[in-house]
Amino acid sequence: MALPMLLDSSYRKTLGKEAFHKPQHFDYRNGAAMMVGSEKPGIGREPLPGQELRSTHSTLPSVGGGPLWITFDKQALCFDAYFQEAVTENRVESVRVRQCKIYFYLEDDTIQVVEPEFRNSGITQGTLIRRHRIPLPPPKDDQFYSVRHFNINQEIVLYSRTFMVTDCDAFTHNFLRKLGVRLNPPAPTPEDKYSILRRQMEGSMQPLRPYERQDTLRQFLEHDRKVLHFFCLWDDSESMFGDCRELTLHYFLSDDTMEIREIFCPNSGRDAVPKFLKRSKLPKVGHQPGRKRANRAGNLSTGQETCQQGRKCFNRAGNVPTGQETYQPGRKRVNRAGNVSTGQETYFYKDCDLALGTVINVWGRKVLLCDCDSFTKEFYRSKYGIEDFTPVPYKPRPAPKPTRQVPPYNGFDSEEDSLSSCQGLLPKPPKKDFRKFMEKDRQGLVSNVLRFEGKMVSEDPIDRERLFIISFYLSDDTISVFEPPQRNSGVTGGKFLERRRVKKPDQELLKGEASECFGAQDLYVGAQLCLHQYEFQLVDADEFTLNHMEEHAKEFPRANIDTIVSKLRSISEDKRREIESLLAVSDPEDMGVVSYGPLRDLLLEAGCQLSEHEILTLGRCYRMPAPAPSHSDLNLALGAAQETLRKKHFEDFPEMTSAFLHEDRHGAGRLSTQEVRTICKAFRLPLPDDLLMTVTGEIDYHAFVSGLNWRENPAPPALADDSMKANVWDSQTVAPLVKSINYSALLEDVFGQRE
């Protein structure tokens, strides 16, 4: 009896298990058989009797089922800590306190200890412990530190060095609180005696000199790479073969030095020397090298030699000439008695000495400062408060450039390519308006393509019945023409005109400027276009085109309702009364509503100078809302729609549901009518517009797709009449979506309140 019970208990233990593999506990190491898996579990990853399994991975919870290295990527806990280091044989300090940062990386439980670098510390600082997993102190050295071992105001031992954790940052504080860790209050960081003594010594150090020493290092650090730029003129026309020469002066604020370069015109005949004046401090009193120096009487000193910068001028006897003082750059001026002259001043040019219209002495050459750049103006405006930077005219006005005569178009390739070959030796392709392309290119479900339905203007009765879809692309102003195939028409449909820019007719072909092409403003309902010698008349437009033109009424004046109303207000009083009487005749019940057809014919015959598109815009603005369809009408429309989709083999219902879910940002399960129509157009749903117009208001897109799914939810079959044909537009009427017009509101807005 015991054996069946034992078998039944063992069977129950293995019931539902999926893993029965044995881990490898024994292997060979260096040729010796030994046990290598003492920490491994038993059969099916179950612990052995008396064995406690330890996790070798992070204990942090995963978010969304993803791995930790994705969930906690680039996220680390930061703790402020310090440790004490003993200092031997030092009477100032016995213990040194070293502050550091402990980083715990959540993605793999690695730890890094970094000590910030302090200036003149004399200690090798930086990374004390490189990033890796750190084991716990013995006897638990077979385990590693995790996030549960960290808290504020507690000690932590890392490789026999005790760190005191004092504080943490805001992210660490919030993260530990969310894990349920009760954080201790922050602990202060003690200061060692040597650091306090060092700060006291630095604070008590004051200069003992009574004068202020010029801090050249500070000037260099504050103004390094900052240069004042002046445009100068040196008038050397008095000398033989001399003329006016343009110079550029660079004043370096870091060390008060300057350099001057000469601007060489092409074919000037001068040698292009590197610099007119090398970078150095320029003294205010300087003589031109290579010339003799005159005495007080204006005569040349007898036997005087060339005066060099920084040296005395001696006569033949070796003495200084009478009345001449010693001059050395950067030093004080000394008189005959050897005393310092009263009213001593700096002998080098500073930034305060440079201004527009000032003449400076460049070793005997008078240089006029004429203009400066924007950085120089801003520097003098902020430092000295100067606001007047009127330049000194020093250049003659440039001669007007002769107009470049562009040769006429030779007929090869496009006019843009032919024009680019005349603008340089290496022809470049014509530039496209990239900004317009980025703004007007297709964006999601918005195509930015204006589509019109057109008919060919021809005397041939067959051509007059042909229908064309004329598309205008707003991104690059190109036009394409497509002819939908019609059964038993005798004409093969397809692509009629390749997408390209089309020139307007009656333009001179061989001329010097590019021809004018059709733009978006040239296309509207009722317009006639000549596309490569074929006349087309636009008779209708799709819903996106009409909405786009009305939203951008400033660009499309024929869709601007204010402009249309102003045209109606300008008609005469007789015409006004005639229009009101005819509208009253069309509305015998005085409901204030009239059909679109009589209103259109009335406005065309009244001579209001309104185009077909303007009348259509007027009708769309004052149209009456369509009545809600009845339940029987909806069932009939649903049956006709499923019949059409079944014939067209349309089965992209899951993809449409995904598109609806993507467009539903708030997850409400309902979308507007315009958004539903846009998605239907994007999936090329083979249904006419008047069928889609039966659905109005907020739409439950799940029910909408479920109702159209003819395979899973078949509806009763219905015969599709002529109005249910899956054409692009209904070609029988000009405006199939505008049926009833509220003419009373129209007359009130145009002519005012009726008496």
C-alpha positions in Angstrom: 0.0 0.0 0.0 3.0 2.3 0.7 4.4 1.9 -2.8 1.4 3.2 -4.7 1.2 6.2 -2.3 4.9 6.9 -2.9 4.4 6.8 -6.7 1.4 9.0 -6.4 3.3 11.7 -4.5 6.2 11.7 -6.9 3.8 11.9 -9.8 2.1 14.9 -8.2 5.5 16.7 -7.8 6.4 16.3 -11.4 2.9 17.4 -12.6 3.1 20.6 -14.6 6.9 20.8 -14.7 8.6 21.6 -18.0 12.4 21.5 -17.1 14.0 18.1 -16.2 17.6 18.7 -17.2 20.5 18.0 -14.9 23.2 20.7 -14.3 26.8 19.7 -14.8 28.4 19.4 -11.3 31.7 17.6 -12.2 34.3 18.4 -14.7 38.1 18.2 -15.3 40.4 21.1 -14.3 44.1 20.8 -15.3 43.6 17.1 -15.9 42.0 16.4 -12.4 38.4 15.4 -11.8 36.8 17.8 -9.4 33.4 19.3 -8.5 32.8 22.6 -10.3 29.1 23.2 -9.6 28.7 23.3 -5.9 26.4 26.3 -6.2 24.3 24.9 -9.0 20.7 23.7 -8.3 19.4 20.2 -8.8 17.2 18.7 -11.5 14.9 21.2 -13.1 16.5 24.2 -11.4 15.1 23.0 -8.0 17.3 23.6 -5.0 19.0 20.6 -3.4 18.2 19.7 0.3 19.7 22.4 2.5 20.8 24.5 -0.4 20.0 28.3 -0.6 20.1 29.6 -4.1 21.6 33.1 -4.5 20.7 35.3 -7.4 23.7 36.5 -9.5 21.7 39.2 -11.3 20.1 42.5 -10.2 17.1 42.4 -7.9 15.5 45.5 -9.3 12.1 45.0 -10.9 11.9 45.2 -14.7 9.5 47.7 -16.4 7.4 46.4 -19.3 9.2 43.0 -19.3 12.3 44.4 -21.0 15.9 43.8 -19.9 17.4 46.0 -17.1 20.1 47.4 -19.4 17.3 49.0 -21.5 15.0 50.0 -18.6 17.8 51.6 -16.5 20.1 52.7 -19.3 22.3 55.8 -18.4 20.7 55.9 -14.9 22.9 55.9 -11.8 22.5 56.6 -8.1 25.0 59.2 -6.8 26.0 59.3 -3.1 28.3 61.8 -1.3 30.7 60.0 1.0 34.1 60.4 2.6 36.8 58.2 4.1 39.6 59.0 6.6 43.2 58.3 5.8 45.8 58.2 8.5 48.8 60.7 8.2 51.9 59.7 10.1 54.8 61.9 11.4 53.0 65.2 10.8 52.4 67.6 13.6 49.7 69.5 11.7 47.3 66.7 10.9 46.9 63.1 12.0 43.9 62.1 9.9 43.1 63.4 6.4 39.4 63.5 5.3 39.0 62.7 1.6 35.6 63.5 0.0 34.4 61.3 -2.9 31.4 60.3 -5.0 30.0 56.8 -5.1 28.1 55.9 -8.3 25.8 52.9 -8.4 24.8 52.0 -12.0 21.3 50.4 -12.0 21.7 48.6 -15.3 24.2 46.1 -14.1 24.8 46.8 -10.3 28.3 48.1 -10.9 29.9 50.6 -8.5 32.4 53.4 -9.2 34.2 55.6 -6.7 35.5 59.0 -7.9 37.3 61.6 -5.8 37.0 65.1 -7.2 40.2 66.8 -8.0 41.3 69.7 -5.7 43.8 72.3 -6.8 47.3 72.0 -5.3 46.3 69.0 -3.1 49.4 67.0 -3.9 47.4 63.8 -3.9 46.6 61.6 -6.9 42.9 62.0 -7.3 40.2 60.9 -9.8 38.8 57.3 -10.1 39.7 55.5 -6.9 37.7 52.3 -7.7 36.9 51.6 -11.3 33.4 50.5 -12.4 32.7 46.9 -11.7 30.6 44.7 -9.3 32.1 44.9 -5.8 31.8 41.9 -3.5 30.5 42.2 0.1 33.0 42.0 3.0 33.9 38.6 4.3 32.4 36.2 5.2 29.8 37.1 2.5 32.4 37.8 -0.2 30.6 35.4 -2.5 27.8 38.0 -2.9 27.8 41.4 -4.4 26.5 44.8 -3.4 23.0 45.7 -4.6 20.9 48.8 -4.2 19.5 47.5 -1.0 22.8 47.9 0.8 22.9 51.7 0.3 21.4 54.3 2.6 22.3 57.8 4.0 24.3 58.2 7.2 25.7 54.8 7.3 29.1 53.2 6.7 29.9 50.9 3.7 33.1 48.9 3.3 34.6 48.6 -0.2 37.7 46.5 -0.3 38.6 47.0 3.4 38.2 50.8 3.1 35.3 52.3 5.1 33.3 55.0 3.4 30.8 57.1 5.3 27.7 57.9 3.1 26.6 61.4 4.0 24.0 62.5 1.4 22.6 61.8 -2.1 21.1 63.7 -5.0 17.4 64.2 -5.7 17.1 61.4 -8.3 18.7 58.9 -5.8 16.5 60.1 -3.0 13.3 59.7 -5.1 14.4 56.3 -6.5 15.1 54.8 -3.0 11.9 56.2 -1.6 9.9 54.4 -4.4 11.7 51.2 -3.6 10.5 51.4 0.0 13.8 52.3 1.6 13.5 54.5 4.7 16.3 57.1 4.2 18.3 58.4 7.2 18.8 62.1 7.7 22.0 63.5 6.0 25.2 63.5 7.9 27.8 66.4 8.0 31.2 65.9 6.5 34.0 66.7 8.9 36.9 68.9 7.9 40.5 68.0 8.6 42.8 70.5 10.4 45.1 71.0 7.5 42.4 72.2 5.1 41.2 74.7 7.7 44.7 76.0 8.2 45.3 76.2 4.5 42.2 78.4 4.0 43.2 80.7 6.9 46.7 81.1 5.4 45.3 82.0 1.9 42.8 84.4 3.4 45.4 86.3 5.4 47.8 86.7 2.5 47.6 90.3 1.4 50.1 92.2 -0.9 52.6 94.3 1.1 53.4 96.7 -1.8 51.8 100.1 -1.7 51.1 100.2 -5.4 48.9 98.0 -7.5 50.8 95.7 -9.8 49.5 95.2 -13.3 48.0 91.8 -13.5 49.0 90.7 -17.0 47.9 87.1 -16.4 44.4 88.2 -15.6 44.2 90.4 -18.6 45.4 87.5 -20.8 42.9 85.1 -19.3 40.0 87.5 -19.7 40.7 88.9 -23.1 42.5 86.1 -24.9 41.5 85.7 -28.5 39.7 89.0 -28.4 40.9 91.4 -31.1 39.8 94.9 -32.2 39.7 95.3 -35.9 40.1 98.7 -37.6 40.2 99.7 -41.3 42.8 102.3 -41.9 44.3 104.6 -44.6 47.9 105.7 -45.0 48.2 108.7 -47.3 51.7 108.5 -48.8 50.8 110.6 -51.9 53.4 113.4 -50.9 56.4 111.1 -51.5 57.6 110.2 -54.9 55.6 107.5 -56.6 53.4 107.3 -53.4 49.7 106.9 -53.2 47.0 106.1 -50.7 47.2 102.6 -49.2 44.6 100.7 -47.3 45.5 98.9 -44.1 43.9 96.8 -41.4 44.9 97.2 -37.8 44.5 94.4 -35.3 44.6 95.4 -31.6 45.0 92.4 -29.2 43.3 93.0 -25.9 45.2 90.2 -24.2 48.6 92.1 -24.1 47.9 95.5 -25.7 49.9 94.7 -28.8 48.9 95.5 -32.4 49.8 94.5 -35.9 49.0 96.1 -39.2 48.5 94.4 -42.5 48.2 96.0 -46.0 45.4 95.3 -48.3 46.7 94.6 -51.8 44.5 95.1 -54.7 44.7 92.7 -57.7 47.4 93.7 -60.2 48.6 96.5 -57.9 52.3 95.9 -58.8 53.4 95.7 -55.2 55.1 92.9 -53.4 52.7 91.2 -51.0 54.8 91.4 -47.8 53.4 89.4 -44.9 52.9 92.4 -42.5 53.1 96.1 -42.6 53.9 96.1 -38.9 54.7 93.0 -36.9 52.8 92.4 -33.7 54.3 94.5 -30.9 53.5 97.5 -28.7 53.3 100.7 -30.7 54.9 103.8 -29.0 53.1 107.1 -29.4 56.4 108.9 -30.1 58.4 107.1 -32.8 60.5 108.0 -35.8 60.5 106.4 -39.2 63.5 103.9 -39.3 66.1 104.7 -41.9 65.7 108.6 -41.7 67.7 111.2 -39.9 66.4 113.1 -36.9 66.2 116.9 -36.7 67.2 119.0 -33.7 65.3 121.9 -32.1 66.2 124.4 -34.8 64.7 122.0 -37.4 68.2 121.2 -38.9 69.6 117.7 -39.1 72.1 116.9 -36.4 75.7 116.8 -37.7 76.8 113.2 -38.3 73.7 111.8 -36.5 73.1 108.1 -37.1 70.0 106.2 -37.6 67.6 106.3 -34.6 66.6 102.8 -33.5 63.8 101.9 -31.2 64.9 101.5 -27.6 68.4 103.1 -27.9 69.9 106.5 -27.5 71.0 108.7 -30.4 74.7 109.6 -30.2 76.7 112.1 -32.1 80.3 111.7 -33.4 81.8 112.3 -30.0 79.6 109.6 -28.4 77.6 112.0 -26.3 73.9 112.6 -26.3 73.0 115.8 -28.4 72.0 118.8 -26.4 68.4 118.9 -25.2 67.7 115.3 -26.2 66.2 113.1 -23.5 66.7 109.4 -23.0 63.8 107.3 -24.4 63.2 103.6 -23.9 59.9 102.0 -24.6 57.9 101.0 -21.5 60.0 103.1 -19.1 59.7 106.5 -17.6 61.2 109.6 -19.3 64.2 111.2 -17.5 65.3 114.8 -17.8 68.9 116.2 -17.8 69.1 116.0 -14.0 68.1 112.4 -13.9 64.8 113.1 -12.3 61.4 111.8 -13.4 59.5 114.2 -15.5 56.3 115.6 -13.9 53.1 114.4 -15.6 54.4 111.0 -16.6 52.1 109.1 -19.0 52.2 105.8 -20.9 54.1 106.0 -24.1 52.3 103.1 -25.8 49.0 103.1 -27.6 46.1 101.7 -25.6 42.5 100.8 -26.6 41.4 104.2 -25.2 43.5 106.0 -27.8 41.9 104.3 -30.8 38.8 105.9 -32.2 37.3 106.5 -35.7 38.8 109.6 -37.3 41.9 109.4 -35.1 45.4 109.7 -36.6 48.0 107.5 -35.0 51.7 107.6 -35.4 53.1 104.4 -36.8 56.9 105.0 -36.6 56.6 108.3 -38.4 53.7 107.4 -40.7 50.3 109.0 -40.1 47.6 106.3 -40.3 43.9 107.4 -40.2 41.4 105.0 -38.5 38.3 105.0 -40.8 36.1 102.1 -39.8 35.8 99.1 -37.6 33.9 95.8 -37.3 30.8 94.9 -35.2 32.8 93.4 -32.3 34.9 96.5 -32.0 31.8 98.7 -31.9 30.2 96.6 -29.2 33.4 96.7 -27.2 33.6 100.5 -27.2 29.9 100.8 -26.6 30.0 98.6 -23.5 33.3 99.8 -22.0 33.4 103.5 -22.9 29.8 104.3 -23.7 30.5 105.5 -27.2 27.5 105.4 -29.6 28.8 107.4 -32.6 30.6 105.1 -35.0 30.2 107.1 -38.2 32.8 105.8 -40.6 35.2 108.1 -42.4 34.8 107.8 -46.2 38.1 106.8 -47.7 37.1 104.7 -50.7 35.6 106.0 -53.9 32.2 104.7 -54.7 32.4 101.5 -56.8 31.4 101.8 -60.4 28.1 100.2 -61.1 28.5 96.7 -62.4 27.5 96.2 -66.0 24.4 94.1 -66.4 25.1 90.6 -67.5 23.3 89.8 -70.7 22.0 86.3 -70.6 22.0 84.6 -73.9 18.7 83.4 -75.2 17.5 79.8 -74.7 18.9 77.5 -77.4 16.1 74.9 -77.2 18.2 72.1 -75.7 17.1 70.6 -72.4 15.1 72.7 -69.9 15.5 76.5 -69.6 16.8 76.1 -66.0 19.6 73.8 -67.1 20.5 76.1 -70.0 20.6 79.1 -67.7 22.9 77.4 -65.1 25.4 76.7 -67.9 25.8 80.5 -68.4 26.4 81.3 -64.7 29.8 79.6 -64.4 32.4 77.5 -66.1 31.2 74.3 -64.3 27.5 74.0 -64.8 25.5 73.1 -61.7 22.0 71.6 -61.5 19.3 74.2 -60.8 18.6 74.7 -57.1 15.3 73.6 -55.8 13.3 75.4 -53.1 14.2 72.9 -50.3 12.3 74.9 -47.6 9.1 74.8 -49.7 9.6 71.1 -50.3 9.9 70.4 -46.6 6.8 72.5 -45.8 4.5 71.3 -48.6 5.6 67.7 -49.1 3.4 64.9 -48.0 3.0 64.8 -44.2 1.3 61.7 -42.9 -2.2 61.5 -44.4 -2.0 65.1 -45.7 -0.9 64.8 -49.4 -0.6 68.6 -50.1 -1.8 67.8 -53.7 -4.6 69.9 -55.3 -6.7 67.6 -57.5 -9.2 68.9 -60.1 -11.5 67.2 -62.5 -11.2 68.6 -66.0 -12.6 68.2 -69.4 -11.0 68.7 -72.7 -12.1 71.7 -74.7 -12.4 70.4 -78.2 -14.7 70.3 -81.2 -14.5 66.5 -81.3 -17.5 65.0 -79.5 -15.5 62.1 -78.2 -12.8 64.3 -76.6 -15.4 66.5 -75.0 -16.7 63.4 -73.0 -13.3 62.5 -71.7 -12.6 63.1 -68.0 -9.2 63.9 -66.6 -7.7 64.2 -63.1 -5.3 67.2 -63.0 -3.1 67.1 -59.9 -1.0 70.1 -58.8 1.8 69.3 -56.3 2.4 72.2 -53.9 5.9 71.0 -53.0 7.5 71.8 -56.4 4.7 73.4 -58.5 4.5 70.4 -60.9 1.4 69.2 -62.7 0.4 65.7 -63.8 -2.7 64.7 -65.8 -4.3 61.3 -65.5 -7.3 59.9 -67.5 -9.4 57.4 -65.6 -10.4 54.5 -67.9 -14.0 54.5 -68.9 -15.8 51.5 -70.2 -17.0 51.5 -73.8 -15.5 55.0 -74.4 -13.2 54.0 -77.1 -10.2 55.7 -75.4 -7.5 53.9 -73.4 -7.1 55.7 -70.1 -3.9 56.1 -68.1 -1.2 58.7 -67.7 -1.8 61.6 -70.0 0.9 64.0 -68.9 4.1 63.2 -66.9 4.6 65.1 -63.7 6.5 68.3 -64.6 6.4 72.1 -64.5 4.2 73.4 -67.3 4.9 76.8 -69.0 2.1 79.2 -69.6 1.2 79.6 -73.3 1.9 82.6 -75.6 5.5 83.2 -74.2 8.6 83.9 -76.3 10.6 80.7 -76.4 14.2 82.0 -77.1 14.7 84.8 -74.6 17.2 85.7 -71.9 14.9 85.0 -68.8 13.1 81.9 -67.7 9.5 81.4 -68.8 6.6 81.7 -66.4 5.0 78.4 -65.3 1.6 77.6 -63.9 1.2 78.2 -60.2 -1.3 77.1 -57.6 -3.3 80.4 -58.0 -3.9 79.6 -61.7 -5.9 76.5 -60.9 -9.5 76.8 -59.8 -12.9 75.5 -60.7 -14.0 77.1 -64.0 -10.4 77.9 -65.2 -9.1 77.0 -68.6 -5.6 75.7 -68.9 -3.5 75.1 -71.9 -1.2 72.2 -71.1 1.1 71.5 -74.0 -1.4 72.8 -76.7 -4.3 70.9 -75.1 -7.1 73.0 -73.6 -8.6 71.8 -70.4 -11.5 73.3 -68.3 -11.6 72.5 -64.6 -15.1 71.6 -63.6 -14.7 70.3 -60.1 -12.2 69.8 -57.2 -12.0 67.3 -54.3 -12.7 68.1 -50.7 -9.1 68.5 -49.7 -8.5 71.0 -52.5 -11.5 73.1 -51.6 -10.6 73.1 -47.8 -7.0 73.9 -48.5 -7.8 76.9 -50.7 -10.3 78.2 -48.1 -7.9 77.8 -45.3 -5.2 79.7 -47.2 -7.6 82.4 -48.6 -4.8 85.0 -48.8 -3.0 82.9 -51.4 -6.2 81.9 -53.3 -8.4 85.0 -53.7 -11.1 83.0 -55.5 -11.6 81.1 -52.2 -11.7 84.2 -50.0 -15.3 84.7 -48.9 -14.6 88.3 -47.9 -13.5 89.2 -51.4 -16.5 87.4 -52.9 -18.9 89.3 -50.6 -17.3 92.6 -51.4 -17.9 91.9 -55.2 -21.6 91.3 -54.5 -21.9 94.5 -52.5 -20.6 96.5 -55.5 -23.5 95.6 -57.8 -26.1 98.2 -58.5 -29.4 98.7 -56.7 -31.4 97.4 -59.7 -29.4 94.2 -59.9 -29.9 93.7 -56.2 -33.7 94.0 -56.4 -33.7 91.6 -59.4 -31.7 89.0 -57.5 -34.0 89.3 -54.4 -37.1 88.9 -56.5 -35.8 85.9 -58.4 -34.7 84.2 -55.2 -38.2 84.8 -53.8 -39.7 83.2 -56.9 -37.5 80.1 -56.4 -38.7 79.9 -52.8 -42.5 80.0 -52.9 -42.8 78.8 -49.3 -40.6 81.6 -48.0 -38.3 79.1 -46.1 -35.2 81.1 -46.9 -33.6 78.1 -48.6 -32.9 77.6 -52.3 -31.2 74.9 -54.3 -27.6 75.4 -55.4 -28.4 75.1 -59.2 -30.9 78.1 -59.4 -28.6 80.3 -57.3 -25.6 79.5 -59.5 -27.5 80.2 -62.7 -28.8 83.5 -61.2 -25.4 84.7 -60.2 -23.9 83.9 -63.6 -26.7 85.7 -65.5 -26.7 88.7 -63.1 -23.2 89.8 -64.3 -21.6 89.8 -60.9 -18.2 88.8 -62.4 -18.0 85.8 -60.2 -16.1 82.7 -61.5 -17.4 79.1 -61.0 -15.0 78.6 -58.0 -16.2 81.8 -56.3 -19.8 80.7 -56.6 -18.9 77.3 -55.3 -17.1 78.9 -52.3 -20.1 81.1 -51.6 -22.4 78.0 -51.7 -20.1 76.1 -49.4 -20.1 78.9 -46.9 -23.9 79.3 -46.8 -25.0 75.7 -47.4 -27.6 74.1 -45.2 -26.5 71.1 -43.1 -27.5 67.8 -44.6 -30.3 66.0 -42.7 -29.3 62.9 -40.8 -29.9 59.8 -42.8 -32.6 57.4 -41.7 -31.9 53.9 -40.5 -33.2 52.4 -43.7 -31.0 54.7 -45.7 -28.0 53.7 -43.7 -28.7 50.0 -44.2 -29.1 50.6 -47.9 -25.9 52.6 -48.1 -24.1 49.9 -46.0 -25.3 47.2 -48.4 -24.2 49.2 -51.4 -20.8 49.9 -49.9 -20.1 46.2 -49.1 -21.2 45.2 -52.6 -18.8 47.7 -54.0 -15.9 46.6 -51.8 -16.6 43.0 -52.6 -16.4 43.6 -56.3 -13.2 45.6 -55.8 -11.7 42.8 -53.6 -10.9 45.3 -50.8 -9.8 43.5 -47.6 -7.4 46.0 -45.8 -9.7 46.3 -42.8 -7.0 45.4 -40.1 -4.7 48.0 -41.6 -7.4 50.6 -41.5 -8.1 49.8 -37.8 -4.4 50.3 -37.0 -4.4 53.6 -38.8 -7.5 54.7 -36.8 -5.9 53.7 -33.5 -2.7 55.6 -34.4 -4.7 58.7 -35.2 -6.8 58.4 -32.0 -4.2 60.1 -29.7 -6.5 60.1 -26.6 -7.9 56.6 -27.0 -11.5 57.8 -27.1 -12.5 55.3 -29.8 -14.1 58.1 -31.9 -12.8 60.4 -34.6 -14.1 63.3 -36.5 -15.6 63.0 -39.9 -12.7 64.7 -41.6 -10.2 62.4 -40.1 -12.2 59.3 -41.1 -12.5 60.6 -44.7 -8.8 61.3 -44.8 -7.8 57.8 -43.7 -10.3 56.3 -46.2 -8.7 58.3 -49.0 -5.3 57.2 -47.9 -6.3 53.5 -48.2 -7.9 54.2 -51.6 -11.3 53.0 -50.3 -13.3 52.5 -53.6 -16.4 54.4 -52.4 -17.8 57.7 -53.8 -17.7 60.9 -51.8 -21.5 61.2 -51.5 -21.6 57.8 -49.7 -19.0 58.9 -47.2 -20.9 62.1 -46.7 -23.8 60.1 -45.2 -21.7 59.6 -42.1 -21.4 62.8 -40.0 -20.4 63.9 -36.5 -18.2 61.9 -34.2 -17.6 58.4 -35.7 -17.0 55.2 -33.8 -14.3 53.9 -36.1 -14.5 50.3 -34.7 -18.2 50.1 -35.7 -17.4 51.9 -39.0 -14.8 49.3 -40.0 -16.9 46.5 -38.7 -19.8 47.7 -40.9 -17.7 47.8 -44.0 -16.1 44.4 -43.4 -18.1 42.4 -45.9 -16.2 39.2 -45.2 -16.8 39.0 -41.4 -20.1 41.0 -41.2 -22.0 40.6 -44.4 -24.9 43.0 -44.9 -28.1 42.2 -46.9 -27.3 42.7 -50.7 -28.4 46.0 -52.2 -28.5 47.1 -55.8 -26.1 50.0 -56.3 -27.6 52.7 -58.4 -25.8 55.2 -60.6 -25.0 57.5 -57.6 -23.0 54.7 -56.0 -20.5 54.3 -58.7 -16.9 54.3 -57.3 -15.6 57.1 -59.4 -13.3 59.8 -58.2 -16.1 62.5 -58.4 -19.7 62.5 -59.6 -19.4 64.1 -63.0 -23.1 65.0 -63.4 -23.0 68.0 -61.1 -20.6 70.7 -60.4 -20.9 70.7 -56.6 -22.4 67.4 -55.4 -21.8 68.2 -51.7 -23.6 71.6 -51.9 -27.4 71.1 -52.3 -29.3 73.7 -50.3 -28.3 77.3 -49.7 -29.5 79.6 -47.0 -30.0 82.6 -49.2 -31.6 84.7 -46.5 -28.4 84.7 -44.5 -26.5 85.4 -47.7 -28.6 88.5 -48.5 -28.4 89.7 -44.9 -24.5 89.5 -44.9 -24.2 91.1 -48.4 -27.0 93.8 -48.5 -27.9 94.1 -44.8 -31.1 93.4 -42.9 -34.1 93.2 -45.3 -37.1 95.5 -44.6 
